[in-house]
Amino acid sequence: MVKKILVALDGSEYSKKAMEFAISSAKMWGAALYLIHVLEEKSSPQGFEEYVKEQKLPLNYFDEVCKRDNFVGDAEARAKEAGIESVEVICANGDPAEEILRATNEVTADLIVMGSRGLGRFSRLLMGSVSTKVCNHSNSTCVIVR
Protein backbone atom coordinates (compact mmCIF):
# COMPACT_ATOMS: atom_id res chain seq x y z
CA MET A 1 0.00 0.00 0.00
CA VAL A 2 1.20 3.51 -0.79
CA LYS A 3 1.53 5.74 2.28
CA LYS A 4 4.03 8.38 1.10
CA ILE A 5 4.19 9.99 -2.33
CA LEU A 6 7.06 12.24 -3.45
CA VAL A 7 6.22 14.48 -6.40
CA ALA A 8 8.92 16.45 -8.23
CA LEU A 9 7.98 20.00 -9.24
CA ASP A 10 9.77 22.36 -11.62
CA GLY A 11 6.97 24.56 -12.89
CA SER A 12 6.63 22.81 -16.25
CA GLU A 13 3.29 21.67 -17.66
CA TYR A 14 4.40 18.06 -17.17
CA SER A 15 5.10 18.62 -13.48
CA LYS A 16 1.64 20.20 -13.11
CA LYS A 17 0.13 17.05 -14.59
CA ALA A 18 2.29 14.97 -12.27
CA MET A 19 0.96 16.97 -9.32
CA GLU A 20 -2.64 16.30 -10.32
CA PHE A 21 -1.88 12.58 -10.63
CA ALA A 22 -0.17 12.62 -7.22
CA ILE A 23 -3.15 14.37 -5.62
CA SER A 24 -5.64 11.85 -7.00
CA SER A 25 -3.37 8.98 -5.91
CA ALA A 26 -2.94 10.44 -2.41
CA LYS A 27 -6.70 10.82 -2.07
CA MET A 28 -7.30 7.25 -3.22
CA TRP A 29 -4.74 5.75 -0.81
CA GLY A 30 -4.92 8.29 2.01
CA ALA A 31 -1.22 8.96 1.46
CA ALA A 32 0.97 11.86 2.56
CA LEU A 33 2.38 14.11 -0.17
CA TYR A 34 5.95 15.40 -0.27
CA LEU A 35 6.51 18.11 -2.87
CA ILE A 36 10.13 18.54 -3.89
CA HIS A 37 11.62 21.40 -5.90
CA VAL A 38 15.33 21.41 -6.66
CA LEU A 39 17.20 24.63 -7.35
CA GLU A 40 20.07 23.79 -9.68
CA GLU A 41 22.63 26.05 -8.05
CA LYS A 42 25.77 23.99 -7.60
CA SER A 43 27.30 26.40 -5.14
CA SER A 44 26.61 29.77 -3.59
CA PRO A 45 28.05 32.80 -5.39
CA GLN A 46 31.29 34.14 -3.97
CA GLY A 47 30.55 36.24 -0.90
CA PHE A 48 26.99 34.98 -0.59
CA GLU A 49 27.40 33.37 2.82
CA GLU A 50 28.91 36.57 4.24
CA TYR A 51 26.06 38.59 2.73
CA VAL A 52 23.48 36.27 4.35
CA LYS A 53 25.15 36.75 7.74
CA GLU A 54 25.51 40.54 7.36
CA GLN A 55 21.90 40.98 6.26
CA LYS A 56 20.67 38.55 8.93
CA LEU A 57 18.85 36.51 6.33
CA PRO A 58 17.65 33.05 7.35
CA LEU A 59 20.31 30.35 7.15
CA ASN A 60 17.87 28.29 5.10
CA TYR A 61 17.73 31.00 2.42
CA PHE A 62 17.35 28.51 -0.46
CA ASP A 63 14.33 26.97 1.30
CA GLU A 64 12.77 30.42 1.55
CA VAL A 65 13.41 31.13 -2.15
CA CYS A 66 12.00 27.76 -3.12
CA LYS A 67 8.83 28.17 -1.09
CA ARG A 68 8.22 31.58 -2.64
CA ASP A 69 8.19 30.13 -6.17
CA ASN A 70 4.57 30.49 -7.21
CA PHE A 71 4.20 26.99 -8.60
CA VAL A 72 5.41 25.38 -5.35
CA GLY A 73 3.00 27.39 -3.23
CA ASP A 74 0.21 26.81 -5.74
CA ALA A 75 0.83 23.06 -5.68
CA GLU A 76 0.82 22.96 -1.89
CA ALA A 77 -2.43 24.96 -1.76
CA ARG A 78 -4.00 22.75 -4.44
CA ALA A 79 -3.19 19.60 -2.46
CA LYS A 80 -4.64 21.04 0.75
CA GLU A 81 -7.77 22.24 -1.07
CA ALA A 82 -8.19 18.72 -2.44
CA GLY A 83 -8.31 17.41 1.12
CA ILE A 84 -4.82 15.94 1.45
CA GLU A 85 -4.15 16.06 5.18
CA SER A 86 -0.37 15.72 5.13
CA VAL A 87 1.52 17.93 2.66
CA GLU A 88 5.19 18.81 3.09
CA VAL A 89 7.40 20.97 0.85
CA ILE A 90 11.02 19.93 0.41
CA CYS A 91 13.48 22.37 -1.14
CA ALA A 92 16.87 21.20 -2.29
CA ASN A 93 19.89 22.67 -3.99
CA GLY A 94 22.00 20.67 -6.44
CA ASP A 95 21.62 17.96 -9.06
CA PRO A 96 17.88 17.29 -9.44
CA ALA A 97 18.12 13.51 -9.84
CA GLU A 98 20.46 13.12 -6.87
CA GLU A 99 18.34 15.37 -4.66
CA ILE A 100 15.11 13.59 -5.59
CA LEU A 101 16.73 10.23 -4.79
CA ARG A 102 18.06 11.58 -1.48
CA ALA A 103 14.63 12.93 -0.50
CA THR A 104 12.98 9.66 -1.50
CA ASN A 105 15.23 7.80 0.91
CA GLU A 106 14.87 10.39 3.69
CA VAL A 107 11.07 10.36 3.70
CA THR A 108 10.90 6.66 2.74
CA ALA A 109 8.56 7.43 -0.15
CA ASP A 110 6.68 4.47 -1.60
CA LEU A 111 5.96 6.25 -4.88
CA ILE A 112 7.76 8.92 -6.91
CA VAL A 113 5.70 10.94 -9.39
CA MET A 114 7.44 13.07 -12.02
CA GLY A 115 6.66 14.79 -15.28
CA SER A 116 8.18 13.29 -18.41
CA ARG A 117 9.97 16.50 -19.33
CA GLY A 118 10.94 19.48 -17.25
CA LEU A 119 12.46 22.91 -17.51
CA GLY A 120 16.04 21.68 -17.10
CA ARG A 121 19.17 22.87 -18.78
CA PHE A 122 20.39 21.98 -22.27
CA SER A 123 23.01 19.65 -20.80
CA ARG A 124 20.31 17.12 -20.01
CA LEU A 125 20.06 16.39 -23.72
CA LEU A 126 23.57 14.99 -23.48
CA MET A 127 23.40 13.48 -19.99
CA GLY A 128 19.89 12.00 -19.96
CA SER A 129 16.72 13.07 -18.26
CA VAL A 130 16.17 13.46 -14.55
CA SER A 131 13.21 11.08 -14.63
CA THR A 132 15.30 8.36 -16.29
CA LYS A 133 18.05 8.69 -13.70
CA VAL A 134 15.63 8.67 -10.78
CA CYS A 135 13.68 5.66 -12.00
CA ASN A 136 16.83 3.70 -12.80
CA HIS A 137 18.38 4.30 -9.37
CA SER A 138 15.42 4.27 -7.00
CA ASN A 139 14.03 1.33 -5.09
CA SER A 140 10.62 3.05 -4.97
CA THR A 141 7.97 2.74 -7.65
CA CYS A 142 8.19 5.56 -10.22
CA VAL A 143 5.38 7.02 -12.29
CA ILE A 144 6.25 9.27 -15.22
CA VAL A 145 3.34 11.50 -16.24
CA ARG A 146 2.95 12.88 -19.77
C-alpha positions, -999 to +999 in steps of 0.1 A: +000+000+000+012+035-008+015+057+023+040+084+011+042+100-023+071+122-035+062+145-064+089+164-082+080+200-092+098+224-116+070+246-129+066+228-162+033+217-177+044+181-172+051+186-135+016+202-131+001+170-146+023+150-123+010+170-093-026+163-103-019+126-106-002+126-072-032+144-056-056+118-070-034+090-059-029+104-024-067+108-021-073+073-032-047+057-008-049+083+020-012+090+015+010+119+026+024+141-002+059+154-003+065+181-029+101+185-039+116+214-059+153+214-067+172+246-074+201+238-097+226+260-081+258+240-076+273+264-051+266+298-036+280+328-054+313+341-040+306+362-009+270+350-006+274+334+028+289+366+042+261+386+027+235+363+043+252+368+077+255+405+074+219+410+063+207+386+089+188+365+063+176+331+074+203+304+071+179+283+051+177+310+024+173+285-005+143+270+013+128+304+015+134+311-021+120+278-031+088+282-011+082+316-026+082+301-062+046+305-072+042+270-086+054+254-053+030+274-032+002+268-057+008+231-057+008+230-019-024+250-018-040+228-044-032+196-025-046+210+007-078+222-011-082+187-024-083+174+011-048+159+014-042+161+052-004+157+051+015+179+027+052+188+031+074+210+009+110+199+004+135+224-011+169+212-023+199+227-040+220+207-064+216+180-091+179+173-094+181+135-098+205+131-069+183+154-047+151+136-056+167+102-048+181+116-015+146+129-005+130+097-015+152+078+009+149+104+037+111+104+037+109+067+027+086+074-002+067+045-016+060+062-049+078+089-069+057+109-094+074+131-120+067+148-153+082+133-184+100+165-193+109+195-173+125+229-175+160+217-171+192+229-188+204+220-223+230+197-208+203+171-200+201+164-237+236+150-235+234+135-200+199+120-200+167+131-183+162+135-146+132+111-146+153+084-163+180+087-137+156+087-108+137+057-120+168+037-128+184+043-094+154+043-070+140+013-051+106+031-050+080+027-077+082+056-102+054+070-123+062+093-152+033+115-162+030+129-198 
